[in-house]
Amino acid sequence: MEDTTRMRRAMWAAVCVAIMAVALIPRMAWAQAPAPSAVYTLKDLIQRALATSPEIRQFQRGAEVAMAKKDQADAARYPQIELTAVVGPSPRARGTVVDSPDRKDSPTINNVFEIVEMTLVQPLYTFGKISSFREAADAGVRVDRAKVEEKASDVILRIKELYYGRLLTSDLLSLIDEISEDLDKAIEKTERQLKADAPGVDEVDLYKLKAFRGEALRNRYETQKGFDLATAALRTFAGLDPGQPLELDAKGLDAAPRQAEPEEQAIGTALDLRSEMHQVRAGLKATEALVRAEESSLYPQFFLGVNGYYAQAGNRTRQQNPFAYDPLNDRFVAVVLGLKYNLDFGITRGKIRAAQAEHLRVQETKQFAEQGIPLQVRKAHRELVEAKESIRATEEGWRNARKWLVAAKANFDLGVGDARDLGQAVEAYAKLRAENFKGMYNYNLALANIEHATGRDVKEEMR
């Protein structure tokens, strides 16, 4: 019973690693997606995800909205023209303002009038309102572009997690198959010995081996589920068809040494490259400009105006007296200088305070990012160190456990070893080998997290 419990713990360890890889799934462009193929590299999958991700396209649409708002702000510098044209029935009006044979109370409508009115307003001086709105809109475009980069970085990290997660479950499946093969051979030998009434062999040995084998089989189903889910997720996020073959260029995990930027240098890189920092810096410029724009409302807005009016009706006499005005048969053009001022008794002051509060809120966000991003970089570096130590600690252990398993199998085959010894060897080997795989997974994921935390992943993919 004790042997079965130990073996169960070993198998559970392998399964937990597989489930951990699958659990990362819930955690998707600027390059064109590579053409579908049978074998994919990590870079292929990333490029496809960046090109097909609806999440990224959603933020790209937001950047397009910001560009449209910038166009609106830029256009405020130019004159605004309003043109109105109407046509309608015209009452006859002959003579002058002094004498006319026609009457208002008994009109004769025998023609139509046409009126065209044009108003042009050109801003001259707005105390910085237009320039401030333009600056805010330009900074808003940079904010939304940085949001696209932030989402792209999340997509890249997700693909890496799934890629390494699938390699992990693949290695665990191979490990379980290797163990299962050894157990199958031991079970077959024990059954033959029992049939031959060989000395030193009893039914208890067979029960123990079959219990180990059953636990291995159950854990294989769990690990296979993790493998299938990781594969399905990679297909989904890379924009591949559900039934399309998906083979990875790597057959299993490795921990090939790769250079990671020193921690303090990486922190400086992160504060410079991270899209979140680009967002808050641009956000500060935008909110500062919006404060100035609201403050400009405290002052009058100066403008140049042109008003043109043309009305014509064939059944009305045009009046030449400058004091006479006929709205259905007249024309004039006027050029004026003017100012516009709104007195709202506190509304503008409230808008200014709201803009100032938003600016302060973005400042607090910037300070929070300056504290949180270095912590994220340090955490990723600690995880890398921990993964290296785990690989180093388990490397010799699983190799010795493998030698132990080989010796235990040989002793069992020769009849000088029992099922308990074989089970303990299987347990030790499975546990240490699974931990070694987990260490390699964590090593690769820690490197991915460092690239994500420093903002280098997006910069590399944009090259």
Long-range contacts (C-beta under 8 A, 24 or more apart in sequence): 3-208, 3-212, 3-419, 3-420, 3-423, 3-424, 3-427, 4-208, 4-211, 4-212, 4-215, 4-423, 6-423, 6-424, 6-427, 7-211, 7-212, 7-215, 7-423, 7-426, 7-427, 7-430, 8-215, 9-427, 9-431, 10-426, 10-427, 10-428, 10-430, 10-431, 10-434, 11-176, 11-215, 11-216, 11-218, 11-219, 11-430, 12-219, 13-430, 13-431, 13-434, 13-435, 14-172, 14-175, 14-176, 14-219, 14-223, 14-430, 14-431, 14-434, 15-219, 15-222, 15-223, 17-168, 17-172, 17-434, 17-437, 17-438, 17-441, 18-168, 18-169, 18-172, 18-222, 18-223, 18-225, 18-226, 18-227, 19-222, 19-226, 20-438, 21-164, 21-165, 21-166, 21-168, 21-169, 21-226, 21-230, 21-441, 22-165, 22-169, 22-225, 22-226, 22-229, 22-230, 24-158, 24-161, 24-162, 24-165, 25-162, 25-165, 25-229, 25-230, 25-233, 27-157, 27-158, 27-161, 28-52, 28-53, 28-54, 28-55, 28-56, 28-155, 28-158, 28-159, 28-236, 28-237, 28-238, 29-53, 29-56, 29-57, 29-152, 30-152, 30-461, 30-462, 31-461, 33-239, 36-240, 36-241, 36-244, 38-245, 38-247, 39-247, 39-248, 39-249, 40-238, 40-246, 40-247, 40-248, 40-249, 41-248, 41-249, 42-159, 42-160, 42-163, 42-249, 45-159, 45-163, 45-234, 45-238, 46-155, 46-156, 46-159, 46-160, 46-461, 47-461, 48-238, 48-239, 48-240, 49-155, 49-156, 49-158, 49-159, 49-237, 49-238, 49-239, 50-152, 50-155, 50-156, 50-461, 51-239, 52-238, 52-239, 53-151, 53-152, 53-155, 53-237, 53-239, 55-151, 55-154, 55-155, 56-148, 56-151, 56-152, 56-155, 58-151, 59-144, 59-147, 59-148, 59-150, 59-151, 60-148, 62-144, 62-147, 62-148, 63-141, 63-144, 63-145, 63-147, 63-148, 65-144, 66-137, 66-140, 66-141, 66-143, 66-144, 66-145, 67-141, 69-137, 69-140, 70-134, 70-137, 70-138, 70-140, 70-141, 72-137, 73-130, 73-133, 73-134, 73-136, 73-137, 73-138, 74-134, 74-137, 76-123, 76-130, 76-133, 76-134, 77-123, 77-130, 77-134, 78-122, 79-120, 79-121, 79-122, 80-120, 80-121, 80-122, 81-118, 81-119, 81-120, 82-118, 82-119, 82-120, 83-116, 83-117, 83-118, 84-115, 84-116, 84-117, 84-118, 85-114, 85-115, 85-116, 85-117, 86-114, 86-115, 87-112, 87-113, 87-114, 87-115, 88-112, 88-113, 89-113, 90-313, 90-314, 90-315, 90-316, 90-328, 91-315, 91-316, 91-328, 92-315, 92-316, 93-315, 93-316, 93-317, 93-326, 93-328, 93-329, 94-315, 94-316, 94-317, 95-317, 96-317, 96-319, 96-321, 96-324, 97-319, 97-321, 97-324, 108-315, 110-315, 111-313, 111-314, 111-315, 111-316, 112-313, 112-314, 113-311, 113-312, 113-313, 113-316, 113-328, 113-329, 114-311, 114-312, 114-313, 115-309, 115-310, 115-311, 115-327, 115-328, 116-308, 116-309, 116-310, 116-311, 117-307, 117-308, 117-309, 117-310, 118-306, 118-307, 118-308, 118-309, 119-305, 119-306, 119-307, 119-308, 120-305, 120-306, 120-307, 121-303, 121-304, 121-305, 122-303, 122-304, 122-305, 123-301, 123-302, 123-303, 124-302, 124-303, 124-304, 124-337, 125-301, 125-302, 126-296, 126-301, 126-302, 127-296, 127-299, 127-301, 128-292, 128-293, 128-295, 128-296, 129-293, 129-296, 129-297, 129-301, 132-289, 132-290, 132-292, 132-293, 132-296, 133-289, 133-290, 133-293, 135-285, 135-286, 135-289, 136-285, 136-286, 136-287, 136-289, 136-290, 136-293, 137-286, 139-282, 139-283, 139-285, 139-286, 139-289, 140-282, 140-286, 142-278, 142-282, 143-278, 143-279, 143-282, 143-283, 143-286, 146-275, 146-276, 146-278, 146-279, 146-282, 147-275, 147-279, 149-275, 149-278, 149-458, 150-275, 150-276, 150-279, 152-458, 152-461, 153-275, 153-452, 153-455, 153-457, 153-458, 155-237, 156-452, 156-457, 156-458, 156-461, 157-448, 157-449, 157-452, 157-457, 158-237, 159-234, 159-237, 159-238, 160-444, 160-445, 160-448, 161-445, 161-448, 162-230, 162-233, 162-234, 162-237, 163-234, 163-248, 164-253, 164-441, 164-444, 164-445, 164-448, 165-226, 165-230, 165-441, 166-227, 166-230, 166-231, 166-234, 166-248, 167-248, 167-250, 167-252, 167-253, 167-441, 168-253, 168-437, 168-438, 168-440, 168-441, 169-223, 169-224, 169-226, 169-227, 169-230, 170-227, 170-251, 170-252, 171-252, 171-253, 171-437, 172-223, 172-434, 172-437, 173-220, 173-223, 173-224, 173-227, 174-252, 175-430, 175-433, 175-434, 175-437, 176-216, 176-219, 176-220, 176-223, 176-430, 177-220, 179-216, 179-426, 179-429, 179-430, 180-213, 180-216, 180-217, 180-220, 182-405, 182-409, 182-422, 182-426, 183-209, 183-212, 183-213, 183-216, 183-426, 184-213, 185-409, 186-409, 186-412, 186-419, 186-422, 187-213, 189-412, 189-413, 190-419, 193-415, 198-415, 200-415, 200-418, 201-415, 204-419, 205-418, 205-419, 206-419, 208-419, 208-420, 208-423, 209-419, 209-422, 209-423, 212-423, 212-426, 253-437, 253-440, 253-441, 253-444, 254-440, 255-387, 255-388, 255-391, 255-439, 255-440, 255-443, 255-444, 258-447, 260-381, 260-384, 260-447, 260-450, 261-450, 261-454, 263-377, 263-378, 263-381, 266-377, 266-381, 266-450, 266-453, 266-454, 267-373, 267-374, 267-377, 267-378, 269-454, 269-455, 269-456, 270-373, 270-374, 270-376, 270-377, 270-453, 270-454, 270-455, 271-370, 271-373, 271-374, 272-455, 273-454, 273-455, 273-456, 273-459, 274-369, 274-373, 274-453, 274-454, 274-455, 275-455, 275-458, 276-369, 276-373, 277-366, 277-369, 277-370, 277-373, 280-362, 280-365, 280-366, 280-369, 281-366, 283-362, 283-365, 283-366, 284-359, 284-362, 284-363, 284-366, 287-355, 287-358, 287-359, 287-362, 288-359, 290-355, 290-358, 290-359, 291-352, 291-355, 291-356, 291-359, 293-355, 294-348, 294-351, 294-352, 294-354, 294-355, 295-352, 297-342, 297-348, 297-351, 298-348, 298-352, 299-341, 300-339, 300-340, 300-341, 301-339, 301-340, 301-341, 302-337, 302-338, 302-339, 303-337, 303-338, 303-339, 303-340, 304-335, 304-336, 304-337, 304-338, 305-334, 305-335, 305-336, 305-337, 305-338, 306-333, 306-334, 306-335, 306-336, 307-333, 307-334, 307-336, 308-332, 308-333, 308-334, 309-333, 373-453, 376-453, 377-450, 377-453, 377-454, 379-449, 379-453, 380-446, 380-449, 380-450, 380-452, 380-453, 381-446, 381-450, 383-442, 383-445, 383-446, 383-449, 384-443, 384-446, 384-447, 384-450, 386-442, 386-446, 387-439, 387-440, 387-442, 387-443, 387-445, 387-446, 388-443, 390-435, 390-436, 390-438, 390-439, 390-442, 391-436, 391-439, 391-440, 391-443, 393-439, 394-432, 394-433, 394-435, 394-436, 394-439, 395-436, 397-432, 397-436, 398-429, 398-432, 398-433, 398-435, 398-436, 401-425, 401-428, 401-429, 401-431, 401-432, 401-433, 402-429, 402-433, 404-428, 404-429, 405-429
